[in-house]
Amino acid sequence: MNRLPAAAIATALFLSLDMSAFAQSERAPLAAEVQQVRNLLGANRTDEAIAQAEKATTARPDDGKAWLWLGNAYGQKALEVMILAKPKWAGKCRDAYEKAVAVSPADPDPRLQLIQYYLQAPGFMGGGRDKAEAQVEALQAIGAVWGHIGQAALLLADDKREEAIGAYADAFAADPGNRRATLGLISMYLREQRFADARTVAEAALARDPRDAIGLYMLGRIAVDDGQRIEEGIESLATYIRLDSHPEELGVAAAWWRKGLLFEKAGRQEEAVQALRTAIGLDAQLEQARKDLQRLES
């Protein structure tokens, strides 16, 4: 029987892990060429995204975001190809992130991507805990909130969930308006099924800004998970959907999906079906919404 080499198995394991949702911080809009890469990736048009990203880095060689999104495109390609081709694309992904850091050293986004890469990649692909720790130190120099977020990644790699929650809480305290800190802390509380704590953070974000996108979306998400305050969750998601812009991590299609689940919990079957149809219309790849729609229509 033919067997894959150990290196190939390690590569496959690494590339099956979540290297983040291609998030970016909220400080500056992307250049049009780079935004196009982001849009193509969101539409699962990976090869086109790579071609566009390579053009963007040629045209804008000093734009760290262009290199960041080139890395994201290469990383997506690495997930899609056959196992023996994965190291090639993973290496290109790492190189692009490192270039992004080189041209934009004050931008935390590529450093956060590199931390995930270094923590999850096997050594022969350029991974290493020491490299990740160096990036966390660099993030601390950029700002305390980013240092705490980087530290949380190290703690999660060690499966120290309570300590990671503490790091995210420190990040949120350092900058309550930071989207990554808010989303990370709420997500960690949800992972531990600490719904009341998650709701407290979302409400704090909304007290600071009633149109805070993370707070609005996550109040709906929490209501789905714990089955409490259903109508509030529906209204929060409706307000989120009406916002002029939405975080990349929390798509509008996913908001419609969760809204549909809340309609179902409230016994509003027809509205639930319509919401799920809307979700699928916005994102045909949203398989869970499709499964829920089939379940409700059966």
MOCORNOR-V750256 format. One line per field, one symbol per residue. ss: DSSP state (H for helix, E for strand, - for the rest). psi: psi as a letter, one per 30 degrees, with the letter a starting at -180 (. if undefined). burial: b if it has 9 or more other ideal C-beta (glycine too) atoms within 8 Angstrom, else e. Layout:
BEGIN
ss = ???
psi = ???
burial = ???
END
This chain:
BEGIN
ss = -----HHHHHHHHHH----------------HHHHHHHHHHH---HHHHHHHHHHHHHH----HHHHHHHHHHHHHHHHH--HHHHHHHHHHHHHHHHHHHHH----HHHHHHHHHHHHH--HHH---HHHHHHHHHHHHHH-HHHHHHHHHHHHHH---HHHHHHHHHHHHHH----HHHHHHHHHHHHH---HHHHHHHHHHHHHH----HHHHHHHHHHHHHH---HHHHHHHHHHHHH---------HHHHHHHHHHHHHH---HHHHHHHHHHHHHH----HHHHHHHHHHH-
psi = kkkkleeeeeeeeeffljhlhhlllgeklkleeeeeeeeeefghieeeeeeeeeeefefifgjeeeeefeeeeeeeeefflleffeeeeeeeeeeeeeeeeefiffkfefeeeeeeeeefklefgglkeeeeeeeeeeeefekeeeeeeeeeeeeefghieeeeeeeeeeeeeeiffkeeeeeeeeeeeeeghieeeeeeeeeeefeejfgjeeeeefeeeeeeefglheeeeeeeeeeeeflelkkefileeeeeeeeeeeeeeggieeeeeeeeeeeeeejfgieeeeeeeeeef.
burial = eeeeeebbbbbbebbeeeeeebbbbeeeebbebbbbbbebbeeeebeebbebbbbbbeebeebbbbbbbbbbbbbbbbeeeeeeebbebbbbbbbbbbbbbebbeebbbbbbbbbbbbbbbbeebbbeeebbbebbbbbbebbbbbbbbbbbbbbbbeeebeebbebbbbbbebbbebbbbbbbbbebbbeeeebeebbebbbbbbeeeeebbbbbbbbbbbbbbeeeebebbbebbbbbbebeebbbebbebbbbbbbbbbbbbbeebebbbbbbbbbbebbeebeebbebbeebee
END
